[in-house]
């Protein structure tokens, strides 16, 4: 018993050290680097050889080692020395501190005599894991060191717990977003289907009223309404099917050389009939502006943008510019209107399926599918589409289509 | 005399649909494109029946209906875009007399209108009071505006609803619980302090001297009342 090494003089625990580790705990964005700093700091006072952090893996229900560091004796022995797994299990089960200090045995290697201090990592009442300090061959942990280690473990528990909660929160938010989108789908569909159905039913039953005769002009007016509402339903169905096909990757993109001047000229011709009041100006800075793509699908992209401009920026001219880019090689198309613009907070979501600006007038028909379809098509061309907007200045869509070699996927 | 019907709907195609069918019945029809315009039209033209759409931007149909009921007992048929029960119940709670779920047929519309008008003509003539005055205070229900000595007073939505409770029960003592239930709702039943603060704020805005109120008077241990004009205090 006299062989035990004399208790060394431990450095005192200073208030400044405590402030410092609290600060480290607060600053850390991710718990791991913060914890590394904290454990380095507390080693000055809780002198340890090994430290390990075990956390509950919620998917398997078992403890997993999440951080381990060997700084003293035993560094060369690596996996062969004690890492306190058993103590960690005990701490986790009981939620209480565990102190295991063997009777010193001079016949044993120090590395065979771990002095283990295990502390629970808790957030509120929930035990998240355990933090284990190990000294090989002593000395005993002093009561101050045990308290200080307990305090450190509490800090670490909060640090880890809060980040776990943040992660769970983001999972929940993602789920909520999915639910919201589903909810949006239902409300959009019910509005977009119920309205045309309401008009078709209302005007048909009006024409069929047994007690009333309608003159030819009125009959014609009602039948025109019925027809155009039927068209609206048909367009909705097409958009829904298109977006479902694009989503599942069933859409076949037929890559052909497409001359953009010609594509825009055709589009202008059609727009003259569809949106007679809209001024469309096309500037092509590089001729010939040719991309490899599916002309029908690319036309769909620009027609969706045009239809948006007509709806959300009525009366505004539309400007389309085509420019060749070098790095990366490709064609950049800018599509701008000078309408009210899109509020910045909504910009990140406009290409999402079923997203509609909640501040938008309910009177403007839309399914929240046009931009989604546009983006899916551009992505299928290995390009990208983004939007920028300034309040009151309008919206600009930036469509980049890469210059493709002829070994591009051809279907 | 043919009945005069006001249609409040933001969809031009619904306005047209309802108008042609009702005019074919010999009714006189006016239309309004939103809730505010509808309230104004009811106050000015005193229709015999209002057809009110639920789904409207800005002021929705339920809110419009509640606002109409603050000053008029004109029969109201709600057009619910949703056939769900909760919509019908909210409509009836807001004070509607009947509802028609979209999509509807022309014959259903005409039949409902006839039925509601028949019931209304048997009942007492409905009342309508756009303006309410109490001393130097005047309320325009149609526009939800308050005037004190011909100066406009700006109230929060809750303060306005609280004031309306008093205006609709002049001379009656209203208990704290009555007011909390009707203005704030069931879960505020116990929150007397929120009522005290709101009454204090209302007095700041309405009374010449909030410490000696003329419009909203405390009846210690009972509640609050708006005294009858001939018996102030």
Interface residues (C-beta under 8 A of the other chain):
Chain A: X190 X191 X194 X195 X197 X198 X199 X200 X201 X202 X203 X205 X206 X208 X209 X211 X212 X218 X225 X361 X362 X363
Chain B: X10 X11 X13 X14 X17 X20 X21 X24 X55 X56 X57 X81 X82 X102 X103 X104 X105 X106 X107 X109
